Amino acid sequence: MPRVARLDVTGVLQHVIFRGIEKRKIFLDAKDRQSFLTRFSDLLVETETDCLAWALVPNHAHLLLRPRRAKLASLMRRLLTGYAVTFNLRHQRWGHLFQNRYKSIVCQEDPYLLELVRYIHLNPLRAGLVRDLEGLDRYAWSGHGVLMGNLELAGQKTEEVLLHFGRRIKAARRRYREFVAEGIPQGRRDELVGGGRTRSLKSTGEEAAGEYDNRVLGSGEFVEHLRGEKGLSDRLHRVIPLSELIKKVAALFEMDASAFKEHRRSRRIVEARDILCYFAVREIGHSGAEVGRELNMTRSAVSIAAGRGEEFVRSNPSLRGRFELI
């Protein structure tokens, strides 16, 4: 199955998210969490990767990393594979532990670094693992406690974050904590976990653009920086929003876009929907859940449709050329 390649470059901030398969827990107790953190910390030091924030909750985790020497993929492969083996042996289980691949979003440091640090560190509070900010200060499985001086984790760049709040450590911690407290009412912020230039523009106040890449959180200028200085011009695509793609595909098949949401068994509509799912999910990189919401389909139905669409495109090579026109 084709997959959209990650944007894995050194020297760039990356928000990493991974989850348990079928939303199951990947940390069952304190020993699991400590096993993960020991492995994580050792790899941070060994690979010279900066960690700006992290949070572990029972069925998923967030990391904010800046690889310096080695690619992120190398660290994550060793981290997740090693932990999964240890977890399975300890709990006498078999099979996959994590849901699909980890998700990584390359992020523009200004203005997102501190927003991401706050958002990630508030994860345990949003998940109900602690009752308030005082509980979060003492929570052992988040980088917030490290920044507050209650924990230690080799590889976490506490000074870099705290310097944004002052040069004297005590005052910087107080101001950082106030900053975190101000973020509690914000709740879940989809623009920080989904990536995408359109979402990014909304949060920075820039005029929304009609193109984005859901592996990127940043401005158009940042996207051009990735294309140019970071050499990603062949992997960072100009992508139209899903709603616009649906309209263009409907026009290509000379049908009304609303027909995609109807469950009619017309062969033409089914083929058009299958092909749309294929290009949206497997070629462009929209999530199955996002496509499902737009087309009134379940995520599994989108996946099945994308598979049929891929077979149809392979058996009709001229069709790809028609799609390049959109």
C-alpha positions in Angstrom: 0.0 0.0 0.0 1.5 3.4 -1.0 2.2 5.7 1.9 2.9 9.4 1.9 6.5 9.8 3.0 7.3 11.6 6.2 9.3 14.9 6.1 12.2 13.7 8.1 15.0 16.4 8.3 17.5 17.4 10.9 17.5 20.7 12.6 13.7 21.1 12.3 11.2 20.8 15.2 8.9 17.7 14.9 5.8 16.9 16.8 5.5 13.1 17.1 2.4 11.3 18.1 1.9 7.5 18.5 -1.0 5.5 19.8 -1.8 2.0 20.9 -3.5 -0.4 18.4 -7.3 -0.2 18.6 -6.8 2.6 21.2 -5.5 0.1 23.7 -3.1 1.1 26.5 0.6 1.1 25.7 1.5 1.9 29.3 -0.1 -0.4 31.9 1.9 0.7 35.0 4.8 2.7 36.3 7.3 0.0 35.2 6.2 0.3 31.6 6.5 4.1 31.7 9.9 4.0 33.3 11.1 1.4 30.8 10.0 3.7 28.0 11.6 6.8 29.5 14.9 5.1 30.2 15.1 3.9 26.6 13.9 7.3 25.3 16.4 9.3 27.4 19.4 7.1 26.3 18.5 7.5 22.7 18.1 11.2 23.0 21.7 11.5 24.3 23.1 8.9 21.9 21.6 10.4 18.8 22.0 14.1 19.9 18.3 14.7 19.6 16.8 17.7 21.4 13.6 17.0 23.4 11.5 20.1 24.1 8.4 18.5 25.5 6.9 15.1 26.1 3.8 13.5 27.8 2.8 9.9 28.3 -0.8 8.9 28.8 -2.1 5.3 28.9 -2.9 4.8 25.2 -0.7 7.4 23.4 2.2 9.7 23.8 3.4 13.1 22.4 7.0 14.1 21.8 8.4 17.4 20.6 11.8 16.7 19.1 14.5 18.4 17.1 17.0 15.8 15.6 20.5 17.3 15.3 22.6 14.5 13.9 20.5 11.4 13.1 17.2 11.3 11.3 14.1 11.0 13.4 13.1 7.7 11.8 16.2 6.0 13.2 15.4 7.1 16.8 11.7 6.3 16.5 12.4 2.8 15.0 14.7 1.9 17.9 12.5 3.4 20.5 9.2 1.9 19.5 10.5 -1.5 18.4 12.6 -1.9 21.5 9.8 -0.9 23.8 7.2 -3.1 22.1 9.5 -6.2 22.5 10.0 -5.4 26.2 6.3 -4.7 26.7 5.2 -7.9 25.0 7.7 -10.1 26.9 6.8 -8.5 30.3 3.0 -8.8 29.7 3.1 -12.1 27.9 1.4 -10.9 24.7 2.1 -11.1 21.0 1.4 -9.0 18.0 1.5 -5.3 17.2 1.5 -2.8 20.1 1.2 0.5 18.1 -1.5 1.7 15.7 0.0 2.1 12.3 3.1 4.3 12.0 3.9 7.1 14.3 2.7 10.5 13.1 5.2 13.3 12.7 4.6 17.0 11.8 7.4 19.3 11.0 6.8 22.6 12.8 7.9 26.2 12.5 9.6 27.1 15.8 8.3 30.7 15.8 5.5 31.0 16.6 4.8 27.3 17.5 7.5 26.1 19.9 6.0 27.4 23.1 2.4 26.7 22.0 3.4 23.0 21.4 5.3 22.8 24.7 2.2 24.0 26.5 -0.2 21.9 24.5 1.8 18.7 25.0 2.4 19.2 28.7 -1.3 19.8 29.3 -2.2 16.4 27.8 -2.4 14.6 31.2 -4.8 17.3 32.5 -7.0 17.1 29.4 -7.0 13.3 29.7 -8.2 13.5 33.4 -5.0 11.9 34.8 -4.5 14.9 37.1 -7.2 17.2 38.6 -5.4 20.5 38.3 -2.2 22.3 37.7 -0.8 21.4 41.1 -1.3 17.7 40.2 0.4 18.3 36.8 3.4 19.8 38.6 3.8 16.4 40.4 2.8 14.1 37.5 5.8 11.9 36.9 5.2 11.2 33.2 5.4 14.5 31.5 8.1 17.0 30.7 6.2 19.7 32.6 7.6 18.3 35.9 11.1 18.5 34.5 10.7 22.1 33.6 9.3 22.8 37.1 12.4 21.1 38.7 10.5 18.2 40.1 11.9 15.5 37.7 15.0 14.9 35.6 15.3 13.5 32.1 18.7 13.5 30.3 18.1 14.9 26.8 15.3 17.3 27.7 16.3 20.9 26.9 14.9 22.6 29.9 17.1 25.7 29.8 16.2 26.4 26.1 12.5 26.4 27.0 12.8 28.4 30.3 15.0 31.0 28.7 11.9 32.2 26.8 10.5 33.2 30.2 13.5 34.8 31.8 17.2 34.3 32.7 16.7 33.6 36.4 15.5 30.1 36.9 13.0 30.7 39.7 11.3 33.6 37.8 11.3 31.7 34.5 9.6 28.7 36.1 6.9 31.0 37.6 6.3 32.7 34.3 6.3 29.4 32.4 3.7 27.9 34.8 1.5 31.0 34.3 1.8 30.5 30.6 0.7 26.8 31.0 -2.2 27.9 33.2 -3.4 30.3 30.5 -3.7 27.4 28.1 -6.0 25.2 30.2 -9.3 26.8 28.9 -8.1 26.3 25.3 -8.8 22.5 25.4 -7.9 20.4 22.4 -6.3 22.4 19.6 -6.7 20.5 16.3 -4.4 22.8 14.4 -1.5 21.7 16.6 -2.0 18.0 16.1 -3.3 17.8 12.5 -0.7 20.0 10.8 -1.6 21.7 7.6 -0.9 25.1 6.3 -4.5 26.1 6.2 -5.0 25.3 9.9 -1.7 27.0 10.6 -2.7 30.2 8.9 -5.9 30.4 11.0 -3.9 30.4 14.2 -1.3 32.9 13.1 -3.8 35.4 11.7 -2.5 35.2 8.1 -4.9 35.1 5.2 -5.9 31.5 4.6 -4.4 29.9 1.4 -5.8 27.2 -0.8 -2.9 24.9 -0.5 -1.4 23.0 2.4 0.5 19.8 3.3 -0.8 18.0 6.4 2.7 17.1 7.5 3.6 20.7 8.1 2.6 23.2 10.8 3.8 26.6 9.6 3.5 29.6 7.3 4.0 29.7 3.5 7.4 31.1 4.1 8.3 28.1 6.3 7.0 25.8 3.6 9.3 27.5 1.0 12.2 27.2 3.5 11.6 23.4 3.6 11.4 23.2 -0.1 14.6 25.2 -0.6 17.1 25.1 2.2 16.0 21.7 3.5 15.8 20.1 0.0 12.3 18.8 0.2 11.0 20.2 -3.1 10.4 16.7 -4.5 8.6 15.5 -1.3 6.7 18.5 -0.2 3.6 18.8 -2.4 1.3 21.7 -3.2 -2.0 20.2 -2.2 -5.5 21.5 -2.5 -7.9 21.1 0.4 -10.1 18.0 0.4 -13.3 20.0 -0.2 -11.8 21.5 -3.3 -10.4 18.2 -4.5 -13.9 16.7 -4.3 -15.3 19.5 -6.5 -12.6 19.0 -9.1 -13.0 15.2 -9.2 -16.8 15.6 -9.5 -16.3 18.0 -12.4 -13.9 15.6 -14.0 -16.5 12.9 -14.0 -19.3 15.3 -14.9 -21.3 14.8 -11.8 -22.5 16.8 -8.8 -20.2 16.7 -5.8 -23.1 16.0 -3.5 -23.4 12.5 -5.2 -20.3 11.4 -3.3 -22.2 11.5 0.0 -25.1 9.4 -1.4 -24.9 5.7 -1.1 -26.3 5.0 -4.6 -24.9 2.0 -6.4 -24.5 3.7 -9.7 -21.3 2.2 -11.2 -20.1 5.6 -12.3 -20.5 7.1 -8.9 -18.9 4.2 -7.1 -15.9 4.3 -9.4 -15.5 8.0 -9.0 -15.8 7.7 -5.2 -13.2 4.9 -5.1 -10.8 6.9 -7.3 -11.4 10.0 -5.1 -10.6 8.0 -2.0 -7.4 6.6 -3.6 -6.0 9.9 -4.6 -7.1 11.7 -1.4 -5.7 9.2 1.0 -2.8 7.3 -0.7 -1.5 9.9 -3.1 -2.1 13.2 -1.3 -2.1 12.1 2.3 -5.5 13.1 3.7 -6.5 11.0 6.7 -9.1 8.3 6.2 -11.2 9.9 9.0 -11.1 13.3 7.3 -12.2 11.8 4.0 -14.9 9.7 5.7 -16.4 12.8 7.3 -16.6 14.6 3.9 -18.0 11.6 2.1 -20.3 10.3 4.9 -18.3 7.0 5.1 -16.5 5.1 7.9 -12.8 5.1 8.0 -12.7 1.4 7.1 -15.0 2.0 4.1 -12.7 4.7 2.9 -9.7 2.3 3.1 -11.6 -0.3 1.1 -12.7 2.2 -1.5 -9.1 3.5 -1.8 -7.9 -0.1 -2.5 -10.5 -0.5 -5.3 -9.5 2.9 -6.6 -5.8 2.0 -6.7 -6.6 -1.1 -8.7 -8.7 0.9 -11.1 -6.0 3.5 -11.6 -3.4 0.8 -12.2 -5.5 -0.8 -14.9 -6.2 2.5 -16.5 -2.9 4.4 -16.7 -4.4 7.3 -18.7 -6.5 8.1 -15.7 -3.5 9.4 -13.8 -2.7 11.9 -16.5 -6.3 13.2 -16.2 -5.8 13.7 -12.5 -2.6 15.6 -12.9 -4.7 18.3 -14.6 -6.4 19.1 -11.3 
